[in-house]
Amino acid sequence: MHRLTQRLQFVQVATLSTLRKHLESIGVQDCRFKVEKVHHDRVTISCEDVHSGRKSYVILPSYPTGHQDDLPANPNVVLDPLEFVNVEGCAQRRVFAPLLGNELLEYYEKLHPDTEFSLTRCC
């Protein structure tokens, strides 16, 4: 058996209620973060550009906390992106740096590089 990748990075986990408070604190005048959708296995966070009205999204994995006193609508959210939506390229992913951190975005970009193949026809 071969190990293809080895990831020695820490990821942050927060409950949904804590994440909502964090999103309020990192929002700046140019960009507002908001929890858009909550599913049993993922959470969608939006970033709206105030000037253009354009929204970008990041989808994060989530799982139940398992604590008996916790609400089912307050899952743990892993701050490790599954996918970006309405984002075209590494530069546009950078708007999520206040939420995810630069190191995590760089790792994601290594796994999902922006590839634009220029095709040329021969003969």
C-alpha positions as CSV (number, residue, x, y, z in Angstrom):
1,M,0.0,0.0,0.0
2,H,1.3,3.5,-0.9
3,R,0.5,6.7,0.8
4,L,-0.2,9.2,-1.9
5,T,-0.6,12.3,0.2
6,Q,0.3,13.2,3.8
7,R,-1.4,16.2,5.3
8,L,0.2,17.5,8.5
9,Q,-2.0,20.5,9.0
10,F,-4.4,21.4,11.7
11,V,-8.0,22.3,10.8
12,Q,-10.3,24.3,12.9
13,V,-13.7,23.0,14.1
14,A,-16.4,25.3,15.5
15,T,-20.1,24.9,16.3
16,L,-22.5,26.6,14.0
17,S,-23.5,29.2,16.6
18,T,-19.8,30.1,17.3
19,L,-19.2,30.3,13.5
20,R,-22.0,32.7,13.1
21,K,-20.5,35.0,15.7
22,H,-17.1,34.7,14.1
23,L,-18.5,35.6,10.7
24,E,-20.0,38.8,12.2
25,S,-16.6,39.8,13.6
26,I,-14.6,39.2,10.4
27,G,-17.0,41.0,8.1
28,V,-15.5,44.1,6.7
29,Q,-17.0,47.0,4.8
30,D,-16.3,45.5,1.4
31,C,-17.4,41.9,2.2
32,R,-20.0,40.4,4.4
33,F,-20.0,36.8,5.4
34,K,-23.2,34.9,6.2
35,V,-24.4,31.3,6.8
36,E,-26.6,30.5,3.8
37,K,-27.6,26.9,4.1
38,V,-27.2,24.2,6.8
39,H,-27.5,20.5,5.9
40,H,-26.8,17.5,8.0
41,D,-23.4,17.0,6.4
42,R,-22.4,20.5,5.1
43,V,-22.8,24.2,5.6
44,T,-22.7,26.9,2.9
45,I,-21.1,30.2,3.8
46,S,-21.5,33.2,1.5
47,C,-19.4,36.2,1.0
48,E,-21.2,39.2,-0.6
49,D,-19.2,42.0,-2.2
50,V,-21.0,45.1,-1.0
51,H,-20.0,47.2,-4.1
52,S,-20.9,44.7,-6.9
53,G,-23.5,42.6,-5.1
54,R,-21.8,39.5,-6.3
55,K,-21.9,36.5,-3.9
56,S,-19.3,33.8,-3.6
57,Y,-19.8,30.6,-1.6
58,V,-17.7,28.1,0.2
59,I,-19.1,24.7,1.2
60,L,-17.7,23.3,4.5
61,P,-18.3,19.8,6.0
62,S,-20.3,19.5,9.2
63,Y,-21.2,16.7,11.6
64,P,-23.4,16.5,14.8
65,T,-21.6,17.4,18.1
66,G,-22.9,14.3,19.8
67,H,-23.4,16.2,23.1
68,Q,-26.7,15.3,24.8
69,D,-27.5,18.9,25.6
70,D,-26.7,20.3,22.2
71,L,-29.3,21.2,19.6
72,P,-29.4,19.2,16.4
73,A,-29.4,22.5,14.5
74,N,-26.0,23.4,15.9
75,P,-23.5,21.0,14.3
76,N,-19.7,21.1,14.3
77,V,-18.4,22.8,11.2
78,V,-14.9,21.9,9.9
79,L,-13.2,24.9,8.4
80,D,-11.7,22.9,5.5
81,P,-13.4,23.7,2.2
82,L,-15.1,21.0,0.1
83,E,-15.9,23.3,-2.8
84,F,-16.1,26.9,-3.8
85,V,-19.1,28.1,-5.8
86,N,-19.3,31.2,-8.1
87,V,-15.5,31.6,-7.7
88,E,-13.3,31.8,-10.7
89,G,-9.7,31.3,-9.7
90,C,-7.3,31.5,-6.8
91,A,-7.6,35.3,-6.6
92,Q,-11.3,35.2,-5.9
93,R,-10.9,32.4,-3.3
94,R,-8.8,34.9,-1.3
95,V,-11.9,36.7,-0.1
96,F,-12.4,33.7,2.2
97,A,-8.9,34.1,3.8
98,P,-10.3,35.8,6.9
99,L,-12.4,32.7,7.5
100,L,-10.2,29.9,6.4
101,G,-6.7,31.3,6.7
102,N,-4.0,31.7,4.0
103,E,-2.3,28.3,4.8
104,L,-5.5,26.4,4.2
105,L,-6.3,28.3,1.0
106,E,-2.8,27.6,-0.3
107,Y,-3.2,23.9,0.4
108,Y,-6.6,23.9,-1.4
109,E,-5.0,25.6,-4.4
110,K,-2.3,23.0,-4.6
111,L,-5.0,20.3,-4.8
112,H,-7.2,22.4,-7.2
113,P,-5.0,24.5,-9.3
114,D,-6.4,27.0,-11.8
115,T,-5.7,25.3,-15.1
116,E,-6.3,26.9,-18.4
117,F,-5.0,24.7,-21.1
118,S,-4.3,26.5,-24.4
119,L,-5.0,24.1,-27.2
120,T,-3.2,24.5,-30.5
121,R,-3.9,22.5,-33.5
122,C,-1.1,21.1,-35.5
123,C,-1.3,20.2,-39.2
